[in-house]
Amino acid sequence: MLLMIKKLSIYLFILIGLFSISTISAIEPPEAIEFEGSTLMLNGKGTRVVFFMKVYEGSLYLEAKSSDANEIINDSSPMALRIDVTSEMVTAEAMKKALSDGLEKSTNNNTGPILNEMEQLSSSFNSTVTSGDYYEFIYIPEIGTHVLKNNELVELIPGFDFKKAFFGIFLSKNPIQKNLKKAMLGG
């Protein structure tokens, strides 16, 4: 009986430890993002879960609400994706790998045309990532995708093809997580 109590205590201690470092409280993203003369409204938001752990909240911002993923991917209007990091388990290296893998899925392993842009995206994650950080990826036509960390510009990545591939990470037919896609599309 004493051995069983000790084992249960150890399991409980491990669980409490995991939950105490795993996430911060729920993130409420802004209802709108204003950037370079564009006002983008929250279209939908969801949670990215990896191995039963909430790692970030993802939010999609558009000029007008839409639930058509293909239309959004191929639209050249201003739009944004916001990622609010909610777990200490998220690192810069993990972000680089996840986004690189996502771009490969989004382009059906045809990343050749956007290799330079992928390198730029990767270089955006050269600083420490901690719970509470947020990233905004804001596409402005004819200019490119602005990468901001905690409201500070980190990188500007040109090209409509990159924009389509990047938003495809979350919205393509083969997204990073299906229920996150559904939530971003307002469902």
Backbone bond lengths (Angstrom), bond angles and torsions (degrees), N, CA, C in turn:
res aa  C-N    CA-C-N  psi(-1)  N-CA   C-N-CA  omega(-1)  CA-C   N-CA-C  phi
1 M - - - 1.453 - - 1.533 110.38 -
2 L 1.335 116.83 -44.75 1.461 121.14 179.46 1.523 110.63 -62.78
3 L 1.327 117.18 -39.27 1.468 121.61 178.21 1.526 110.25 -63.04
4 M 1.316 116.66 -40.71 1.458 120.71 179.54 1.531 110.90 -65.23
5 I 1.298 118.54 -40.58 1.466 122.93 178.14 1.529 109.62 -64.03
6 K 1.333 117.42 -41.84 1.466 120.92 178.55 1.526 110.59 -62.61
7 K 1.346 117.08 -42.98 1.461 120.72 179.11 1.525 110.90 -63.28
8 L 1.327 116.16 -44.72 1.464 119.77 178.63 1.525 111.07 -62.54
9 S 1.307 116.87 -38.58 1.468 121.08 178.62 1.520 110.62 -63.18
10 I 1.319 116.40 -41.66 1.470 120.75 179.16 1.527 109.90 -63.89
11 Y 1.334 117.49 -46.83 1.468 120.92 179.19 1.528 111.22 -61.23
12 L 1.320 116.63 -42.43 1.453 120.93 179.12 1.523 110.54 -63.72
13 F 1.306 117.43 -42.38 1.463 122.17 178.69 1.532 110.20 -61.24
14 I 1.335 116.93 -43.50 1.470 121.04 179.04 1.524 110.46 -63.17
15 L 1.331 116.86 -45.96 1.467 120.62 179.56 1.521 111.75 -61.24
16 I 1.317 117.07 -44.89 1.465 120.55 178.84 1.518 109.47 -61.58
17 G 1.306 117.94 -41.13 1.462 121.84 178.19 1.515 112.21 -62.53
18 L 1.324 117.02 -43.48 1.460 120.50 178.88 1.517 111.45 -62.20
19 F 1.319 117.32 -45.74 1.454 120.04 -178.58 1.517 112.24 -69.95
20 S 1.305 118.20 -29.60 1.456 119.20 -178.59 1.520 112.04 -73.38
21 I 1.343 118.46 -26.93 1.463 119.12 178.79 1.521 112.20 -103.03
22 S 1.317 117.58 -8.39 1.455 118.76 -169.78 1.522 114.13 -76.94
23 T 1.306 118.98 -45.41 1.452 118.86 -174.55 1.512 111.43 -143.82
24 I 1.322 113.42 158.76 1.455 119.04 170.20 1.511 106.68 -100.47
25 S 1.304 116.98 175.35 1.461 119.15 -177.75 1.526 110.96 -61.64
26 A 1.317 115.06 163.87 1.461 121.19 -176.13 1.523 111.19 -53.84
27 I 1.304 114.95 138.78 1.460 122.27 -179.79 1.517 108.44 -93.14
28 E 1.294 117.15 134.50 1.459 122.01 172.70 1.525 106.82 -109.23
29 P 1.323 116.90 101.73 1.461 119.31 -179.94 1.529 110.28 -69.05
30 P 1.322 116.90 158.92 1.468 118.61 178.42 1.530 111.22 -63.95
31 E 1.309 116.41 153.06 1.463 121.85 178.35 1.525 111.38 -72.55
32 A 1.345 116.94 -22.13 1.464 120.89 -179.35 1.525 109.50 -148.53
33 I 1.315 115.45 153.77 1.460 123.01 172.78 1.523 106.42 -122.40
34 E 1.317 116.44 127.76 1.467 121.15 174.70 1.515 107.44 -108.51
35 F 1.341 115.26 128.97 1.457 119.65 -177.29 1.524 109.01 -154.30
36 E 1.314 116.02 125.46 1.463 123.44 176.39 1.530 112.42 45.74
37 G 1.330 115.86 48.30 1.455 120.76 175.20 1.518 115.00 83.84
38 S 1.306 118.46 -1.92 1.463 121.60 178.82 1.522 110.01 -107.06
39 T 1.330 115.34 136.68 1.458 120.82 173.28 1.518 107.33 -109.18
40 L 1.308 115.48 119.19 1.460 122.21 -177.71 1.524 108.81 -112.70
41 M 1.328 115.35 128.71 1.462 121.52 -176.32 1.527 110.32 -97.66
42 L 1.318 115.55 146.43 1.461 121.31 177.54 1.525 109.72 -60.82
43 N 1.321 116.08 121.02 1.464 121.98 179.42 1.526 110.48 -92.27
44 G 1.330 115.77 -39.31 1.453 121.32 179.97 1.519 110.08 -178.07
45 K 1.325 115.68 160.08 1.466 120.66 -178.75 1.516 109.01 -144.23
46 G 1.331 115.14 152.46 1.452 120.22 179.40 1.513 111.04 -156.39
47 T 1.313 115.71 178.68 1.455 122.13 -176.29 1.518 110.38 -112.74
48 R 1.319 116.27 132.22 1.470 121.95 173.86 1.518 107.18 -89.29
49 V 1.322 114.84 124.24 1.457 121.31 -178.10 1.527 108.26 -118.58
50 V 1.336 115.76 131.76 1.465 121.93 176.10 1.523 107.38 -128.87
51 F 1.315 116.60 123.05 1.467 121.85 -178.60 1.528 111.67 50.35
52 F 1.318 116.25 48.40 1.459 124.44 177.21 1.521 113.67 67.12
53 M 1.328 117.50 11.83 1.463 121.69 179.80 1.523 108.91 -111.97
54 K 1.324 117.15 132.34 1.460 121.63 173.73 1.523 107.54 -74.88
55 V 1.344 116.97 121.78 1.461 119.26 -177.42 1.523 113.28 -109.60
56 Y 1.341 117.15 -31.82 1.457 119.03 173.77 1.521 110.50 -160.46
57 E 1.320 113.59 161.88 1.455 121.97 172.98 1.526 106.35 -102.56
58 G 1.320 117.05 130.99 1.452 121.72 178.69 1.515 110.51 -112.93
59 S 1.334 116.65 135.66 1.463 121.73 -178.71 1.518 109.54 -131.83
60 L 1.321 115.76 140.04 1.460 122.76 178.29 1.521 108.84 -110.43
61 Y 1.339 115.67 133.82 1.461 122.27 179.87 1.521 109.76 -122.73
62 L 1.341 115.68 131.88 1.458 122.22 -179.41 1.529 109.73 -134.77
63 E 1.335 116.23 165.81 1.463 119.80 175.34 1.528 111.00 -70.79
64 A 1.339 116.44 -34.07 1.465 121.98 177.70 1.520 107.96 -140.76
65 K 1.307 116.93 141.88 1.473 121.09 -177.61 1.523 111.38 -55.96
66 S 1.336 115.08 143.77 1.461 121.20 178.03 1.523 109.36 -154.59
67 S 1.320 115.10 145.99 1.463 120.45 174.84 1.526 110.42 -116.31
68 D 1.328 116.84 9.93 1.464 122.45 -177.69 1.534 109.87 -97.62
69 A 1.317 115.81 97.51 1.469 120.87 -175.52 1.524 112.40 -59.07
70 N 1.308 117.53 -44.97 1.463 120.81 -178.27 1.529 111.37 -62.72
71 E 1.316 115.86 -41.24 1.471 120.43 177.44 1.532 110.55 -62.21
72 I 1.322 117.24 -43.36 1.471 121.30 -179.91 1.522 110.08 -63.22
73 I 1.321 117.71 -46.73 1.465 121.31 -179.33 1.522 110.81 -58.06
74 N 1.321 117.25 -41.72 1.463 121.72 -175.02 1.523 114.24 -91.31
75 D 1.320 117.77 -0.61 1.455 122.33 -179.40 1.529 110.05 -79.99
76 S 1.321 116.21 137.32 1.465 119.66 179.48 1.528 111.95 -99.34
77 S 1.321 117.02 18.72 1.468 121.35 176.64 1.525 110.40 -81.63
78 P 1.336 117.11 161.37 1.465 119.46 174.07 1.523 111.07 -58.79
79 M 1.324 115.85 141.63 1.463 122.13 176.90 1.520 108.59 -161.66
80 A 1.321 116.37 165.78 1.461 120.07 -178.14 1.523 111.24 -147.70
81 L 1.305 113.78 152.32 1.466 122.95 169.26 1.519 106.42 -121.31
82 R 1.316 115.72 137.02 1.464 120.40 177.67 1.514 107.90 -122.55
83 I 1.335 115.30 135.11 1.464 122.17 176.77 1.525 107.68 -120.07
84 D 1.329 116.04 117.56 1.459 122.60 175.67 1.521 108.04 -102.71
85 V 1.320 116.49 112.04 1.463 121.94 -177.99 1.524 108.77 -71.56
86 T 1.339 116.18 127.15 1.462 120.67 -177.34 1.525 113.03 -119.11
87 S 1.334 117.29 2.77 1.457 119.86 -176.63 1.517 111.06 -133.11
88 E 1.315 115.36 139.89 1.468 120.84 175.44 1.529 111.37 -70.19
89 M 1.329 116.26 -11.87 1.451 119.74 -179.71 1.530 112.03 -78.05
90 V 1.337 117.81 -12.48 1.458 122.02 177.78 1.528 108.20 -80.02
91 T 1.336 115.29 126.10 1.462 121.16 178.36 1.518 109.15 -122.52
92 A 1.321 116.22 168.46 1.466 120.44 176.68 1.524 110.18 -60.12
93 E 1.318 117.07 -43.05 1.473 120.46 179.89 1.527 111.62 -64.07
94 A 1.332 116.47 -39.55 1.464 120.04 178.58 1.528 110.38 -65.38
95 M 1.329 117.67 -39.40 1.466 121.35 177.90 1.531 110.16 -63.96
96 K 1.326 116.75 -45.68 1.467 120.68 179.30 1.523 110.64 -57.27
97 K 1.321 116.21 -48.22 1.463 120.58 -177.38 1.522 111.40 -66.32
98 A 1.321 117.15 -44.87 1.463 120.66 -178.53 1.525 111.07 -62.55
99 L 1.330 117.36 -42.85 1.460 119.76 -179.42 1.529 111.31 -70.55
100 S 1.324 116.61 -37.98 1.473 120.05 176.81 1.528 110.34 -63.23
101 D 1.331 116.59 -46.62 1.466 120.84 177.27 1.527 110.52 -61.36
102 G 1.323 116.53 -40.62 1.457 121.22 179.09 1.517 112.33 -63.96
103 L 1.328 117.01 -39.14 1.466 120.33 177.84 1.526 110.91 -66.88
104 E 1.329 116.90 -36.66 1.465 119.61 176.65 1.532 110.20 -63.39
105 K 1.337 117.02 -44.28 1.473 120.53 178.20 1.524 110.70 -64.08
106 S 1.311 115.80 -44.11 1.457 121.51 -176.36 1.529 112.35 -62.72
107 T 1.328 116.38 -33.14 1.470 120.88 -177.60 1.528 112.33 -100.70
108 N 1.323 117.00 10.22 1.476 120.93 -175.86 1.532 111.16 54.27
109 N 1.322 115.76 45.13 1.472 124.47 179.06 1.522 113.06 63.41
110 N 1.328 117.91 26.02 1.457 122.02 176.93 1.529 109.17 -112.69
111 T 1.325 116.08 66.17 1.461 120.54 -177.08 1.527 112.77 -90.08
112 G 1.315 117.68 -2.27 1.466 121.07 -179.13 1.517 114.08 -48.64
113 P 1.340 118.68 -48.86 1.466 119.81 -178.16 1.536 114.66 -65.69
114 I 1.328 118.30 -15.70 1.473 120.08 -177.58 1.530 112.78 -122.39
115 L 1.315 118.00 22.10 1.478 120.22 -177.96 1.526 112.42 -58.85
116 N 1.333 117.76 -43.71 1.468 119.93 179.75 1.526 110.95 -62.72
117 E 1.328 115.83 -40.58 1.455 120.47 179.80 1.535 111.25 -67.93
118 M 1.319 116.06 -35.42 1.469 119.82 176.33 1.523 110.55 -63.89
119 E 1.317 116.58 -38.01 1.469 120.69 177.87 1.530 109.99 -65.45
120 Q 1.332 116.29 -40.64 1.467 119.71 176.38 1.524 110.87 -61.38
121 L 1.327 116.27 -44.09 1.464 119.92 178.93 1.523 110.39 -60.58
122 S 1.309 116.76 -45.33 1.460 121.08 179.62 1.529 111.29 -59.04
123 S 1.334 116.49 -40.16 1.474 119.72 -179.32 1.525 112.06 -68.60
124 S 1.335 117.22 -15.21 1.464 120.77 177.44 1.521 111.94 -69.16
125 F 1.334 116.50 -16.06 1.465 121.20 -176.52 1.524 111.11 -112.15
126 N 1.323 116.34 46.89 1.465 120.54 179.01 1.520 113.22 -96.45
127 S 1.326 117.13 2.83 1.461 120.12 175.81 1.524 108.92 -113.28
128 T 1.298 116.30 166.64 1.454 122.29 -178.55 1.529 110.80 -61.75
129 V 1.309 116.03 138.87 1.468 122.54 175.30 1.520 107.13 -110.08
130 T 1.329 116.15 127.93 1.465 119.92 179.34 1.524 110.32 -131.10
131 S 1.299 115.09 160.40 1.451 121.27 176.02 1.528 108.65 -57.42
132 G 1.318 116.43 131.76 1.461 120.75 -176.44 1.512 112.75 103.95
133 D 1.338 117.86 -19.58 1.466 120.58 174.87 1.519 109.11 -69.20
134 Y 1.314 116.53 153.06 1.458 120.09 172.27 1.519 109.84 -138.06
135 Y 1.315 113.90 146.45 1.462 122.37 179.23 1.512 108.36 -119.83
136 E 1.321 115.68 138.78 1.455 121.31 174.02 1.522 107.86 -121.84
137 F 1.313 115.04 132.84 1.461 122.70 178.82 1.528 104.87 -116.82
138 I 1.327 116.42 100.84 1.458 121.66 -170.33 1.528 109.24 -112.19
139 Y 1.329 114.89 116.04 1.461 120.38 179.50 1.527 109.68 -92.03
140 I 1.348 115.31 128.05 1.459 123.01 173.95 1.532 106.68 -122.24
141 P 1.337 117.91 122.23 1.466 120.63 -177.85 1.530 112.43 -53.82
142 E 1.315 114.63 146.16 1.463 123.61 178.17 1.535 112.97 68.34
143 I 1.337 117.75 -5.40 1.463 121.04 179.80 1.526 109.75 -115.13
144 G 1.330 117.39 -56.15 1.449 121.26 178.84 1.510 112.52 134.92
145 T 1.321 114.15 -164.63 1.464 122.28 -177.61 1.525 109.21 -100.02
146 H 1.315 115.73 115.99 1.461 122.60 177.04 1.519 107.66 -84.59
147 V 1.320 116.93 131.05 1.457 121.84 176.02 1.520 106.89 -107.59
148 L 1.330 116.33 117.53 1.459 121.54 179.24 1.516 109.40 -117.77
149 K 1.314 115.78 139.24 1.468 121.65 172.87 1.516 106.75 -116.54
150 N 1.305 116.29 121.17 1.464 122.04 -179.78 1.528 111.40 49.90
151 N 1.327 115.38 43.14 1.465 124.76 176.33 1.532 114.20 74.19
152 E 1.325 118.38 11.54 1.465 122.39 177.69 1.521 108.79 -110.97
153 L 1.337 117.05 129.21 1.459 121.00 179.41 1.525 109.75 -64.97
154 V 1.333 115.59 126.37 1.455 122.21 179.45 1.526 110.53 -107.08
155 E 1.328 115.96 -38.03 1.469 120.20 -174.07 1.521 109.34 -158.31
156 L 1.322 116.22 152.48 1.455 123.17 171.68 1.519 106.85 -125.15
157 I 1.318 115.86 117.35 1.459 121.50 -174.87 1.527 108.04 -110.45
158 P 1.337 117.58 114.20 1.463 120.46 -177.13 1.522 112.10 -76.17
159 G 1.330 114.75 161.76 1.451 119.63 168.50 1.510 115.81 106.94
160 F 1.343 113.46 130.80 1.452 121.28 177.27 1.528 110.90 -72.57
161 D 1.345 117.85 -34.72 1.464 120.53 178.72 1.526 110.98 -62.08
162 F 1.343 116.53 -40.57 1.462 119.17 176.83 1.526 110.17 -64.60
163 K 1.334 117.30 -43.66 1.466 120.90 179.58 1.517 110.35 -56.74
164 K 1.341 117.04 -46.24 1.462 120.26 -179.56 1.538 110.74 -61.82
165 A 1.320 116.63 -43.87 1.465 120.36 -179.80 1.530 110.70 -65.75
166 F 1.339 116.78 -41.42 1.468 119.90 -178.11 1.526 111.04 -65.11
167 F 1.327 117.55 -49.82 1.464 119.40 179.56 1.525 110.23 -66.59
168 G 1.327 116.76 -26.14 1.454 121.60 175.97 1.523 113.43 -65.21
169 I 1.332 117.08 -25.13 1.472 120.01 176.18 1.529 109.37 -52.44
170 F 1.310 115.92 -40.30 1.459 122.23 -174.45 1.532 113.57 -99.80
171 L 1.355 116.72 -24.18 1.460 119.66 -169.12 1.526 115.42 -120.93
172 S 1.327 118.77 -4.74 1.463 120.50 -176.50 1.529 111.52 -70.02
173 K 1.310 116.18 179.61 1.470 120.84 176.64 1.528 110.99 -67.95
174 N 1.321 116.12 -17.17 1.461 122.49 179.41 1.536 108.53 -125.63
175 P 1.341 117.92 65.54 1.468 120.77 -173.44 1.526 113.00 -75.65
176 I 1.311 114.75 168.73 1.463 121.51 179.25 1.534 110.80 -61.53
177 Q 1.346 116.95 -33.01 1.466 121.36 177.69 1.530 107.88 -159.15
178 K 1.309 116.74 122.64 1.476 121.53 -172.37 1.525 113.28 -63.05
179 N 1.329 117.96 -41.47 1.468 117.83 -178.22 1.524 111.59 -73.01
180 L 1.343 118.21 -25.39 1.457 121.12 174.21 1.534 109.03 -68.79
181 K 1.324 117.31 -42.67 1.463 121.77 176.25 1.518 109.80 -57.55
182 K 1.313 116.25 -49.93 1.473 120.62 -178.83 1.533 110.60 -58.02
183 A 1.321 117.13 -43.42 1.458 121.33 -179.24 1.524 111.29 -65.84
184 M 1.332 117.24 -41.15 1.470 120.46 179.37 1.528 111.73 -65.17
185 L 1.332 115.53 -28.04 1.459 120.25 179.23 1.531 111.94 -85.41
186 G 1.321 115.20 8.58 1.458 120.10 174.74 1.518 114.58 89.67
187 G 1.330 115.94 8.03 1.469 118.56 -176.84 1.449 111.38 -108.33
